[in-house]
């Protein structure tokens, strides 16, 4: 069973709609977005939000596992 679902770009049009659907299905949603084109107001308050750029591996260790 899936416990957490991470959506990159979750503050954009498509990502925010996907997050809404998953939250309605009682899934735990984690959103990662740098807000360069997205909007914070589109993020569901039930989702955990990280303002981050997934291209910057050194700064953003929230979703990279150590090997």
C-alpha positions in Angstrom: 0.0 0.0 0.0 1.3 3.5 -0.9 1.8 5.6 2.2 3.2 8.9 0.7 2.9 10.4 -2.7 5.3 13.2 -3.8 4.2 15.5 -6.5 6.7 17.8 -8.1 5.2 21.0 -9.5 2.2 20.6 -7.2 1.6 24.3 -7.1 0.8 24.4 -10.8 -2.5 23.8 -12.6 -2.0 20.0 -13.3 -0.1 19.2 -10.1 -2.6 20.9 -7.9 -5.5 19.1 -9.5 -3.8 15.7 -9.1 -3.1 16.6 -5.4 -6.8 17.4 -4.8 -7.8 14.0 -6.3 -5.3 12.1 -4.2 -6.2 13.9 -1.0 -9.9 13.2 -1.6 -8.8 9.5 -1.8 -7.3 9.9 1.6 -3.7 9.7 0.4 -0.8 11.5 2.1 0.5 14.1 -0.4 3.9 15.8 -0.4 4.3 18.7 -2.8 7.7 20.0 -4.0 7.6 23.2 -6.0 9.9 26.1 -6.4 6.9 28.4 -7.1 8.6 29.8 -10.3 5.4 29.3 -12.3 3.1 27.9 -9.6 1.1 29.5 -6.9 1.0 28.8 -3.1 -2.7 29.4 -3.1 -3.2 26.3 -5.3 -1.6 24.0 -2.7 -4.1 22.1 -0.5 -3.6 22.7 3.2 -3.7 19.0 3.9 -0.6 18.5 1.8 2.9 18.8 3.2 4.7 21.5 1.1 8.4 22.0 0.5 9.5 25.1 -1.5 12.5 23.6 -3.4 14.0 23.2 -6.8 14.5 19.5 -7.6 17.4 20.4 -9.9 19.5 21.5 -6.9 20.5 18.2 -5.3 23.0 19.8 -2.8 20.4 22.1 -1.3 17.4 19.8 -1.3 18.0 16.6 0.6 14.3 16.1 1.5 13.8 13.5 -1.2 17.2 12.1 -1.9 18.2 9.0 0.0 21.8 8.5 1.1 23.4 5.5 -0.5 
